Amino acid sequence: MRCLVIHAHPNPESFSAALRDATVTGLQSGGHEVDVLDLYELGYRAKMSDQEHRDYYTIASEHPDPQVASHIDLVRQADTLVFVYPTWWSGFPAIMKAWLDRTMLPGVSFIKNDDTGKIKPNLDNVRHLVSVTTSGASPLMMRVVGDAGRRTVHRTLRLACHWRCKSHRFALASIDATTPEERAEFLGEVSTAMSQL
């Protein structure tokens, strides 16, 4: 498979970065081709311009931002999308949400019928969706307050993918209370799971 890994964390020495590396290593050991978008490392511009917003329904065919255009191409080539991120305020880091806003445009993730207003999925190439995340909150707290990252990837984005798309989620909750051994074990679990995807 061709896998696109999207990572968001500002600290290159973070546990999130280690999860990104474990994900990539696992996918590569499973024989998959891997592209990585490390949004902070790339200096990704999160701000959607006024003109982008005005052209929202037509901009995907020839996006004026070369970085966004290249990311759209990678999404269109991918069989698998993998999101690696820390859960902050019950959701994605802002830069990852911005990436979704600017990349998953009409003509990329969905097609809107101008006459009926109905939306048709357009990511038939995507057969696997994966999220790898950590959270300072406990599993119980996440259930109470909600998990916007999980909902966005495994419900909303899932609806835009191939109808047989499989969803996989790996989450380490209460990370601040974990031991180095527990974190190492989670890294191993993620890497192994990716190799068997």
C-alpha positions in Angstrom: 0.0 0.0 0.0 1.0 3.6 -0.3 0.6 5.3 3.1 0.5 9.0 3.9 1.4 9.8 7.5 0.4 13.3 8.7 2.1 14.3 12.0 1.5 17.4 14.2 3.7 18.3 17.2 5.9 21.3 17.6 8.6 19.5 19.5 10.9 17.3 17.4 11.9 15.4 20.5 8.4 14.7 21.8 6.8 11.3 22.4 4.5 12.2 19.5 7.6 12.3 17.2 8.7 8.9 18.5 5.2 7.6 17.6 5.6 9.1 14.1 8.9 7.3 13.8 7.4 4.0 15.1 4.5 4.3 12.7 6.8 4.9 9.7 9.2 2.1 10.7 6.3 -0.3 11.2 4.7 0.5 7.8 8.0 0.2 6.0 8.8 -3.1 7.6 5.4 -4.3 6.4 6.5 -3.5 2.8 4.4 -0.3 2.4 5.5 2.8 0.6 5.4 5.8 3.0 5.1 9.5 2.6 5.4 11.7 5.7 4.0 15.2 6.2 5.4 16.6 9.5 3.3 19.8 9.5 5.4 21.8 12.0 8.7 20.7 10.4 7.4 21.7 7.0 6.4 25.2 8.3 2.9 24.5 7.2 0.9 27.7 6.8 -2.3 27.0 8.7 -4.1 30.2 7.8 -6.7 29.9 5.0 -6.6 33.1 2.9 -9.7 35.1 2.1 -9.3 34.1 -1.6 -9.0 30.4 -0.7 -12.2 30.6 1.2 -14.0 32.5 -1.6 -12.8 29.8 -4.1 -13.4 26.9 -1.7 -15.6 24.9 -4.1 -13.3 25.2 -7.2 -9.8 25.6 -5.8 -8.8 21.9 -5.6 -8.3 21.6 -9.3 -5.5 24.1 -9.3 -4.6 25.2 -5.8 -2.5 28.4 -5.8 -0.4 27.3 -2.8 2.1 24.8 -4.1 2.5 23.1 -0.7 -1.3 22.4 -0.4 -1.4 21.3 -4.1 1.4 18.8 -3.4 -0.5 17.5 -0.3 -3.6 17.1 -2.3 -1.6 15.0 -4.8 -0.3 12.8 -2.0 -3.9 12.3 -0.6 -5.1 11.2 -4.1 -2.3 8.7 -4.4 -2.7 7.1 -0.9 -4.4 3.9 0.0 -3.9 4.7 3.7 -4.1 7.9 5.7 -2.4 7.9 9.1 -2.8 10.8 11.6 -0.3 10.9 14.4 -1.0 13.7 17.0 -1.4 14.6 20.6 -5.0 15.1 21.7 -5.2 18.7 23.0 -8.5 20.2 24.2 -10.2 17.0 23.2 -9.1 17.3 19.6 -6.4 17.8 17.0 -3.6 20.4 17.3 -4.9 23.5 15.4 -2.4 23.0 12.6 -3.8 19.5 11.8 -7.4 20.8 11.8 -6.2 23.5 9.4 -4.5 20.9 7.2 -7.9 19.1 6.9 -9.7 22.4 6.1 -7.2 23.4 3.4 -6.6 19.9 1.9 -9.9 17.9 2.1 -11.7 20.2 -0.3 -14.6 19.7 -2.6 -13.1 17.7 -5.5 -10.7 16.0 -3.1 -12.6 14.3 -0.3 -16.1 14.9 -1.7 -18.1 16.2 -4.6 -21.0 18.5 -4.1 -23.9 18.4 -6.5 -24.8 22.1 -7.2 -28.4 21.3 -8.1 -29.3 19.1 -5.1 -26.7 20.2 -2.6 -26.0 16.5 -1.9 -22.5 15.4 -1.2 -20.8 12.3 -2.7 -17.7 10.7 -1.2 -14.6 11.1 -3.4 -11.7 9.3 -1.6 -12.4 5.9 -3.1 -8.6 5.3 -3.1 -8.4 5.3 0.7 -9.0 1.8 2.2 -7.5 2.4 5.6 -7.8 5.2 8.1 -5.5 5.2 11.2 -5.1 7.5 14.1 -2.3 7.3 16.6 -2.7 9.7 19.6 -2.0 10.4 23.2 -4.0 12.2 25.8 -3.5 13.6 29.2 -7.1 12.7 30.0 -8.2 9.3 31.2 -10.4 7.1 29.0 -13.4 8.0 31.2 -12.8 11.7 30.9 -12.4 11.4 27.1 -15.8 9.6 27.0 -17.3 12.4 29.1 -16.0 15.4 27.2 -15.8 13.8 23.8 -13.0 13.1 21.4 -13.2 15.4 18.4 -10.1 13.9 16.7 -11.5 10.4 16.8 -14.9 11.6 15.6 -13.3 13.6 12.7 -11.1 10.7 11.5 -13.2 7.7 12.1 -16.7 9.1 11.4 -16.6 12.2 9.3 -13.5 11.4 7.1 -14.4 7.8 7.0 -17.7 8.7 5.2 -15.6 10.3 2.4 -13.5 7.1 1.8 -14.1 3.8 0.0 -17.2 2.1 1.4 -15.0 -0.8 2.7 -12.5 1.4 4.3 -11.1 0.0 7.6 -10.6 2.1 10.6 -7.8 1.6 13.2 -7.2 3.7 16.3 -4.3 3.5 18.8 -4.5 5.8 21.9 -2.4 6.1 25.0 -4.5 7.9 27.6 -3.3 9.5 30.9 0.1 9.9 29.3 1.5 12.1 32.1 1.0 9.2 34.5 2.6 6.5 32.3 6.1 5.0 33.0 8.9 4.9 30.4 8.2 1.2 30.1 4.5 1.7 29.3 5.4 4.3 26.7 8.0 2.0 25.2 5.4 -0.8 25.1 2.9 1.4 23.3 5.5 2.4 20.7 6.1 -1.3 20.1 2.4 -2.0 19.8 2.0 0.8 17.2 5.0 -0.4 15.2 3.8 -4.0 15.1 0.3 -3.1 14.2 1.5 -0.9 11.4 3.7 -3.7 10.0 0.6 -5.9 9.9 -1.8 -3.4 8.4 
